[in-house]
């Protein structure tokens, strides 16, 4: 983590920075949010001890930092790591899913209404 410094009215201040995994902007570590996403393969609830433990599939595990902007929209984690083909495939999948749901609802409404 690189350290940066800034001049303030009270003197020079040093702070740690991290790179946002989604947009790749450098932000102060105190403003960034740490995230871990992936498929959970094992879950242990130690809530009586105040602890919950997750084990992730290493092939789907992604760790990183998010700037405040990207943290407010977690769907974008990590956008810049997806290829154009992956983005297009996910858009087609969502569109197809909405089409199927619309068709099913339409058929249901046709049966319910006289």
C-alpha positions as CSV (number, residue, x, y, z in Angstrom):
1,X,0.0,0.0,0.0
2,X,1.5,3.3,-1.0
3,X,1.6,6.1,1.4
4,X,0.6,9.6,0.3
5,X,0.9,12.9,2.0
6,X,-1.2,16.0,1.9
7,X,-0.6,19.5,3.2
8,X,-3.3,20.8,5.6
9,X,-3.7,24.0,7.7
10,X,-2.2,22.0,10.6
11,X,0.8,20.6,8.7
12,X,1.5,17.6,6.6
13,X,-0.5,14.5,7.0
14,X,0.4,11.0,5.7
15,X,-2.2,8.3,4.8
16,X,-2.3,4.9,3.2
17,X,-4.0,4.3,-0.1
18,X,-5.4,1.3,-1.9
19,X,-6.4,0.7,-5.5
20,X,-10.1,0.1,-6.2
21,X,-10.5,-3.3,-7.7
22,X,-13.5,-2.2,-9.8
23,X,-12.5,1.2,-11.3
24,X,-8.7,1.1,-10.4
25,X,-8.8,4.6,-8.8
26,X,-6.4,5.2,-5.9
27,X,-8.3,6.1,-2.7
28,X,-7.5,6.5,1.0
29,X,-7.7,3.2,2.8
30,X,-10.0,4.7,5.4
31,X,-12.5,5.5,2.7
32,X,-12.3,2.2,0.9
33,X,-14.4,-0.9,1.7
34,X,-12.8,-4.4,1.8
35,X,-14.7,-7.2,0.0
36,X,-14.6,-10.9,-0.6
37,X,-16.9,-12.6,-3.1
38,X,-17.1,-16.1,-4.4
39,X,-19.0,-19.4,-4.1
40,X,-19.2,-20.6,-0.5
41,X,-18.3,-24.3,-0.2
42,X,-18.3,-24.5,3.6
43,X,-20.0,-22.4,6.3
44,X,-19.5,-22.5,10.1
45,X,-21.6,-20.6,12.5
46,X,-19.8,-19.7,15.7
47,X,-22.3,-17.0,16.6
48,X,-22.1,-18.0,20.3
49,X,-18.4,-16.9,20.1
50,X,-19.2,-13.9,17.8
51,X,-17.6,-15.4,14.7
52,X,-18.8,-16.8,11.4
53,X,-16.4,-18.6,9.1
54,X,-16.7,-19.0,5.4
55,X,-14.6,-21.2,3.1
56,X,-14.7,-20.2,-0.6
57,X,-14.1,-22.1,-3.8
58,X,-10.7,-20.9,-4.9
59,X,-11.7,-20.8,-8.5
60,X,-14.4,-18.2,-7.9
61,X,-12.8,-16.3,-5.0
62,X,-12.2,-12.6,-5.5
63,X,-10.8,-10.2,-2.9
64,X,-10.2,-6.5,-3.2
65,X,-10.9,-3.0,-2.2
66,X,-13.8,-0.7,-3.4
67,X,-13.9,3.0,-3.5
68,X,-17.0,4.7,-2.0
69,X,-18.5,5.1,-5.5
70,X,-18.1,1.4,-6.5
71,X,-19.1,0.2,-3.0
72,X,-22.5,1.9,-3.4
73,X,-23.2,-0.3,-6.4
74,X,-21.8,-3.8,-5.6
75,X,-23.2,-5.2,-8.9
76,X,-20.2,-3.6,-10.6
77,X,-17.6,-5.7,-8.6
78,X,-15.2,-6.1,-10.5
79,X,-16.4,-4.6,-13.8
80,X,-13.1,-4.0,-15.4
81,X,-12.1,-7.6,-15.0
82,X,-14.9,-8.8,-17.3
83,X,-14.4,-9.1,-21.0
84,X,-16.9,-7.6,-23.5
85,X,-18.1,-11.1,-24.3
86,X,-18.8,-11.9,-20.7
87,X,-20.7,-8.6,-20.3
88,X,-22.7,-9.3,-23.5
89,X,-23.5,-12.9,-22.3
90,X,-24.7,-11.7,-18.9
91,X,-26.9,-9.1,-20.6
92,X,-28.4,-11.7,-22.9
93,X,-29.0,-14.0,-19.9
94,X,-30.8,-11.3,-18.0
95,X,-32.9,-10.4,-21.1
96,X,-33.8,-14.0,-21.7
97,X,-34.8,-14.4,-18.0
98,X,-37.0,-11.4,-18.1
99,X,-38.6,-12.7,-21.3
100,X,-39.4,-16.0,-19.7
101,X,-40.8,-14.4,-16.6
102,X,-43.0,-12.1,-18.7
103,X,-44.3,-15.0,-20.8
104,X,-45.2,-17.0,-17.7
105,X,-46.9,-14.1,-16.1
106,X,-48.8,-13.4,-19.3
107,X,-50.0,-17.0,-19.5
108,X,-51.1,-16.9,-15.9
109,X,-53.1,-13.7,-16.4
110,X,-54.8,-15.1,-19.5
111,X,-56.0,-18.1,-17.4
112,X,-57.1,-16.1,-14.4
113,X,-59.0,-13.4,-16.4
114,X,-62.3,-14.5,-18.0
